[in-house]
Amino acid sequence: MTVPPAEPMAIALRAYVPATTKKRRKGNGKPRREPENSDWALVFDVETTINAAQERRIVTYQVRRDGELAERGIAYEPAMLSSEELALLERYTGSHGCELMTMSEFVRERFFPVTYELAGRCIGFNLPFDLSRLAIDHKPGRTRFRNGFIFVLTDDPKLPRVRVKHLNRHAAMIEFTVPASRSPEQRNREKGGASDHHRGFFCDVKTLGDALTSGSHTLASLAKLLQTPTQKLETEEHGGPLTKEYLDYSVTDPQVTWECFKRLEKSFDRHGLSETRLHHLKSEATLGKAYLAEMGVQPWKLCQPGFSPELLGDIMSSYFGGRAAVKRRHEVTRVLYCDFRAMYPSVCTLLGLWQFVTADGVVTKGVTNEVRKLLAGLSLEELRQPSFWRKLNVLVQVEPDADLFPVRADYAGSGQPSIGLNYLSKGRFWFTLAEVIASALLTGKVPRVVRAVRFEPRSPQEGLKPIDILGNPDYRIDPYRDDFYRRLVDLRGEVKHERAAAESAGELTRNDRLDAEQKVLKVIASATSYGIFVELNVHALERRGERAGYGHAGKFTTDPARIEEPGKFFHPLLGTLITGGARLMLALAETLTAREGIGWAFCDTDSMAFARPGGMDDDEFVRRATAVCDWFTPLSPYADGGRLLEIEDENYALEDGKETGTLEPLYFFGISAKRYVLFNIGPDGKPIVRKASAHGLGHLEQPYGEEEAPKSIPAAAVKLSDIGVARWQYDLWYRIAEAALAGRLHELSFDDL
């Protein structure tokens, strides 16, 4: 929070600008049938130079049919190899049973015949990069692929080009274009085929791995996680002259990629998602959407296409996302780090939002006087009752007067607005009722309510069907009877309990299976309880022009250069209600810390670190912080009756890298929101890093691997994946924590990092 500024500050609010209505395709109105991929597959990997141009040198590949290896080979770029290297390639391929060809021959005789003419899968790790290296020319993308690329792989006009557009750092859209020389229908007739023209079946193993394992991987780390029979080899010969060892390394990559693909395919098949194809999987959110589609859930925008755009503008203006803040900055602080159990699924369950997801639309009701009365008589104990939370599906228009609300503004003067909880005065703005209550709790006064609108679900959609998560009948969910979010979290709790028992009994195989299952349940719960409802895909417009927009002050006109295309399950009402409920949870925790006479150091979406005041006994601090956690327990919607606000593992002492169950003092050092480190202090007075943030370091390349880490910094006491950083980031935070403890931040040096 900040003191109200002497001068007004410009703020930014979201608005709703309808996308251009798409022209209906000619035809009989039936959805176009997507062709099936064949049993052929091409797996390939491109090795390049290590200069800025990253020019292609060789391609190693495998052609497979029905999973069996039909051919493997190496293709080379003639201009990039010496006569000695070409001779080595000839000897190597001859002795290893590999085909040898030029790069252009590979594209003409292997790539297009397998992936296009035979409709086989195109498989690689980080496919957009490898496809770009195969290209002999490129053009800017258009329409849906604007800001992407069209790659020309061959001069043959009868063959398509490949267009690629990155969606994020994990995934990209990839597809064939229609060849300019003839229509797909004509080519179909010539071949005697019955299926529509296909756009390709591109399977990026990196994307699949990130989506199905809820992590970000290199090929080496993914193969290690999936325990593939073949592991990626290591080499330091990139860019140097070709050697036998480097060729061994190169030809192993397609095999590792294939084995990872098969493990991921098997993992995906276990879900039993007949409505979704593997090559469509782009993220955890795609997996969540697939489960909704499998149940037959229709997107809200299809159920209620005539919903008021003016009201959508009000809803969008009330959306601010999660809260992240640091209160104790640049000082070592003793904390108890706590996390709300499955924050967004919990809020969804408390608010009863599953009924909105499965409803045939929403209805509105004016409740201004009811909300004013509710706010006037509000008590903490009332907020502790689960039944009260069903009253919070309300948007409130307020006239703020130094009230605390999320505000989007350019605080740093960088030209990029960010969101902070700040004192807001003047004007009329829409917020969720949960955020209005949060302001009342934190300021001690109720904001002035101008208008309030309650949202209620209409009747359930027809034709919904039960599903078995992971194909397991024990994990059955009935969309009419069960709350999807509560059921998923309950199931995960049961699986984690079974996993702990398997681990104690030394049943390693069963332990690994159950661990994978609990992670999948977490992914599905997270993917379907927030992000898909506020998915907006930004597209640059080819043609500018005035458009109608709708915001907190009504209708306006705009001439945007870009447009936000809503995702399939776009439902901004749910997005703003969920994040508003989460902000109320954090405001309650903040209010309770003040009541207990303790403080807080930082909060981040679903977590808060309680801070010990100076002079307070440590046992007394833990008792009071634990009392805050206990306050939330009656709100837990789950069958096991456990805490809703949990004391995290980082608070417990370590023995041989595992938590002992005994609390150990934990310390916090923060720079800004989402930039912090949590650590214990060892007997030698040095930090033992337990958790750290990699936020804000994405612009830096990894300077070294774990094996090159400086000897002056001890190895992490727990897995780096548990800390949440790479080794070099751990080293960075260790140095910061070490300097902070010694009181010499002004002498901090990273020279040997």
HELIX and SHEET records of a PDB file:
HELIX    1   1 PRO A   78  MET A   80  5                                   3    
HELIX    2   2 SER A   83  HIS A   96  1                                  14    
HELIX    3   3 MET A  103  PHE A  106  1                                   4    
HELIX    4   4 VAL A  107  PHE A  111  3                                   5    
HELIX    5   5 PHE A  112  PHE A  112  1                                   1    
HELIX    6   6 PRO A  113  GLU A  117  3                                   5    
HELIX    7   7 LEU A  127  LEU A  134  1                                   8    
HELIX    8   8 THR A  143  PHE A  145  5                                   3    
HELIX    9   9 PRO A  184  LYS A  191  1                                   8    
HELIX   10  10 VAL A  205  THR A  213  1                                   9    
HELIX   11  11 LEU A  219  LEU A  226  1                                   8    
HELIX   12  12 LYS A  244  ARG A  270  1                                  27    
HELIX   13  13 LEU A  278  HIS A  280  5                                   3    
HELIX   14  14 GLU A  284  MET A  295  1                                  12    
HELIX   15  15 TRP A  300  CYS A  303  1                                   4    
HELIX   16  16 PRO A  309  SER A  317  1                                   9    
HELIX   17  17 MET A  343  LEU A  351  1                                   9    
HELIX   18  18 TRP A  354  VAL A  357  1                                   4    
HELIX   19  19 THR A  368  ALA A  376  1                                   9    
HELIX   20  20 LEU A  380  LEU A  383  1                                   4    
HELIX   21  21 PRO A  386  TRP A  389  1                                   4    
HELIX   22  22 LEU A  433  THR A  443  1                                  11    
HELIX   23  23 ILE A  469  GLY A  471  5                                   3    
HELIX   24  24 PRO A  473  TYR A  475  5                                   3    
HELIX   25  25 PHE A  484  SER A  504  1                                  21    
HELIX   26  26 LEU A  508  THR A  528  1                                  21    
HELIX   27  27 GLY A  531  VAL A  534  5                                   4    
HELIX   28  28 PRO A  572  GLU A  596  1                                  25    
HELIX   29  29 ASP A  618  TRP A  631  1                                  14    
HELIX   30  30 THR A  633  LEU A  635  5                                   3    
HELIX   31  31 ASP A  649  ASN A  651  5                                   3    
HELIX   32  32 GLU A  706  GLU A  708  5                                   3    
HELIX   33  33 LEU A  720  ILE A  723  1                                   4    
HELIX   34  34 ARG A  727  ALA A  742  1                                  16    
HELIX   35  35 LEU A  745  GLU A  747  5                                   3    
SHEET    1   A 6 GLU A  99  THR A 102  0                                        
SHEET    2   A 6 GLU A  68  TYR A  76  1                                        
SHEET    3   A 6 ARG A  56  ARG A  65 -1                                        
SHEET    4   A 6 TRP A  40  THR A  48 -1                                        
SHEET    5   A 6 ARG A 121  GLY A 124  1                                        
SHEET    6   A 6 PHE A 201  ASP A 204  1                                        
SHEET    1   B 4 ASP A 137  PRO A 140  0                                        
SHEET    2   B 4 PHE A 149  VAL A 152 -1                                        
SHEET    3   B 4 VAL A 162  HIS A 166 -1                                        
SHEET    4   B 4 ALA A 172  PHE A 176 -1                                        
SHEET    1   C 5 ALA A 324  VAL A 326  0                                        
SHEET    2   C 5 GLY A 599  ASP A 604 -1                                        
SHEET    3   C 5 SER A 607  ALA A 611 -1                                        
SHEET    4   C 5 THR A 333  PHE A 340 -1                                        
SHEET    5   C 5 LEU A 645  ILE A 647 -1                                        
SHEET    1   D 7 ALA A 324  VAL A 326  0                                        
SHEET    2   D 7 GLY A 599  ASP A 604 -1                                        
SHEET    3   D 7 SER A 607  ALA A 611 -1                                        
SHEET    4   D 7 THR A 333  PHE A 340 -1                                        
SHEET    5   D 7 LEU A 666  SER A 672 -1                                        
SHEET    6   D 7 ARG A 675  ILE A 681 -1                                        
SHEET    7   D 7 PRO A 687  ALA A 692 -1                                        
SHEET    1   E 4 VAL A 362  GLY A 366  0                                        
SHEET    2   E 4 ARG A 448  PRO A 457 -1                                        
SHEET    3   E 4 VAL A 394  GLU A 399 -1                                        
SHEET    4   E 4 PHE A 429  THR A 432 -1                                        
SHEET    1   F 2 ASP A 401  ALA A 409  0                                        
SHEET    2   F 2 SER A 418  SER A 425 -1                                        
SHEET    1   G 2 ILE A 467  ASP A 468  0                                        
SHEET    2   G 2 ARG A 476  ILE A 477 -1                                        
SHEET    1   H 2 LEU A 536  ALA A 540  0                                        
SHEET    2   H 2 ARG A 562  PRO A 566 -1                                        
SHEET    1   I 2 ARG A 547  GLY A 551  0                                        
SHEET    2   I 2 GLY A 554  THR A 558 -1                                        
SHEET    1   J 2 TYR A 652  GLU A 655  0                                        
SHEET    2   J 2 LYS A 658  LEU A 663 -1                                        
END                                                                             
